[in-house]
Amino acid sequence: MPEDIIAGIPPFDEEAAAAARARQDTLTKPPGSLGRLEELSIQLAGITGRPIPIIRERAIITMAGDHGVVAEGVSAYPQEVTPQMVLNFLSGGAAINVLARHVGARNVVVDMGVAVDLEPHPDLIVRKIGYGTQNIATGPAMTREQAVQAIRAGVEVVEAEIERGLDIVGTGDMGIGNTTPSAAIAAALTGRPAAEIAGRGTGVDDAGLQRKIDAIERALRVNAPDPADGLDVLSKVGGFEIGGLAGVILGAAAHRRPVVVDGFISTAAAMLAVVIAPPVRPYLIAAHRSQESGHALMLEWLGLEPLLDLDLRLGEGTGAALGISLAEAACKILAEMATFDEAGVSGKE
């Protein structure tokens, strides 16, 4: 485990946050009238250590991996869709490409564990830990060493993006079947029943949902993941792309970069990151509340209030792209609005 990364996560900068709050109270508006945008700008100040944070360089890191648990009939789509969608990302035709372009973010695509070898592509980062995980319903997803390797890969990917220039990062995923390990992670960490966490994912019918709940219950019973040990949970019921995203979160926090967490799968990764390194929590911004039934419980466990609720359930980083747009708007409000004194406007009596 990259202990230096965990130990290197700096505390939230309360002084910078206080300075941002003080400036918000001098801007030409009733205090608090811009609601969550004000709170978001204050959080971004505390994350970055800058009283007036600026967002110029944005990236969404979309990590892909396959899952052995698809053998249990937990997805409405075949596993072949994972590499097909990765190719769609690389050709610019997916929803995440559209929304990343919309918010001016580069989309970074990473093969963490797709079950086949993809054709080389200049925009594809290959950090393949294995050709998909093992079936969690019958045994552990991966070895503990592979879990460490996945997290380390995520750290290294985000550090390379920081070297290119990065002020904010969004997390995204692709992997047929990956709502099942994500739900298993959430059930293991929250202690809530699988039936409360598991949703319909790609759109399974009632029978498919029951197969999914059964698979999660078996995974938890067979593997007995330790909720106090994030690496144990990842190795027993997780996924290569989920571990990679946890690494992205840890690496970004270590460099004071805000992390906009996408939906169900990204939130499972964020939960693991918080168990592994609790100081990472204030670096997290929940982009949205997913349509997946257990996502609200996961956000509640993390203590995060989502920015949006648009009934999204696609993944890829689509919600994170929209969240990045709001984060940039929050920073611009703080930086560019006039104060009462500057505008010659009378303040509150």
Secondary structure, DSSP 8 states (H G I E B T S, - for coil): --HHHHHT-----HHHHHHHHHHHTTBSS-TTTTHHHHHHHHHHHHHHT-SS-----EEEEEEEE--GGGGGS--SS-TTHHHHHHHHHHHT-SHHHHHHHHHT-EEEEEEEE-SS-----TTEEE---SSS---TTTS-SS-HHHHHHHHHHHHHHHHHHHHH--SEEEEEEE-TTTHHHHHHHHHHHH---HHHH---TTT--HHHHHHHHHHHHHHHHHH---TT-HHHHHHHH--HHHHHHHHHHHHHHHTT--EEE-SHHHHHHHHHHHHH-GGGGGGEEE-B--SSTTHHHHHHHHT---SB-------TTHHHHHHHHHHHHHHHHHHHS-BHHHHT-----
